[in-house]
């Protein structure tokens, strides 16, 4: 089963690095949209490109084929451009998606890949909210807006408590003109890190032609043990410093 753990910012980053996927593949065919809403009202402007998207935001449903035949998967996408379809995805660490951030593809000023800080923010987002979304289309849409905001925003700070202050659907590189969804998303983003930073089992699915996705997976036991060990080491250093 998947694991959710509450950690300090340093330990959350350590588990993020430790839970990298193996590089195996998943063959997925897009089936339908899940719970969500249309009218995302997204504008992405990083100073060199300006892209708008007003379509669906929310869950994506997939059917496995080949080795994954008969299995169903639910994802949220981490890439504004490219498209859904039938793809063989490579499983990678969350830090490695999106592989590039169209439009256009391979934009040198694009926002991907996420890296350690954004991946830690993303794991906390999932740990706090994904289990609360249920069948509510607007909540799922707002959650998807948060995913796009974290993966595409110009986050320059590495301290998680400061980095979350750079996230908002009301300005920056990525914003939404849908005031209802943007307000709900901003409330989620504002709650990140409350009472400690959480980690969650996530991996990236990447394909050069297909839209990159985020998939929920179990946190490896080895990563949890490494994080717990680091937490103990940090606590020991603090006690020593106070002697």
Secondary structure by P-SEA (a helix, b strand, c coil): cbbbbbbcaaaaaaaaaaaccccbbbbbbbccccccccccbbbbbcccbbbbbcccccbbbbbbccccccbbbbbbbcccccccccccccccccccccccccccccccccccccccaaaaaaaaaaacccccccccaaaaaaaaaaaaaaaccccccccaaaaaaacccccccccccaaaaaaaaaaaaaaccccbbbbbbbbbbbbcccccbbbbbcccaaaaaaaaaaaaaaaaaaaaaac
